[in-house]
């Protein structure tokens, strides 16, 4: 084989390996990509069915209920326009409270119940996750427009 054809085969092999590596990285990103939705989006059917996503807003006052097993918690998350019931099995963050902002990751069950795998709470007096703050702002604008 000529040196030139050997070089071309090495370059071709290198390009094939690079393409395979990029394909694997993109596949991993696609599998781990989690989108944020508001309770209004979920009720309107804009959230993915059977896939993991995040939902955020305020924990509805009076909705927090603890089950007898000590780990299962039921509560509702709202964007002040719509409300989604949530079930979570695990330990809640210390700052998780009714009336405060939260972002919950999980998936929507066929019964309309959101099954959470992770709960994120605000971390100081004035902080709310940017996605949740934006969702609340949009819901309030929509509610104000509808009531006029």
Secondary structure, DSSP 8 states (H G I E B T S, - for coil): --HHHHHHHHHHHHHHHHHHHHHHHHHHHHHH---EEEHHHHHTT-S-TTS-EEEEEEE-TT--EE-TTSSEEEEEEE-SS-EEEEEEES---TT--TTSEEEEEEEE-TTS-EEEEEEEE--STT---HHHHHHHHHHHHHHHHHH-
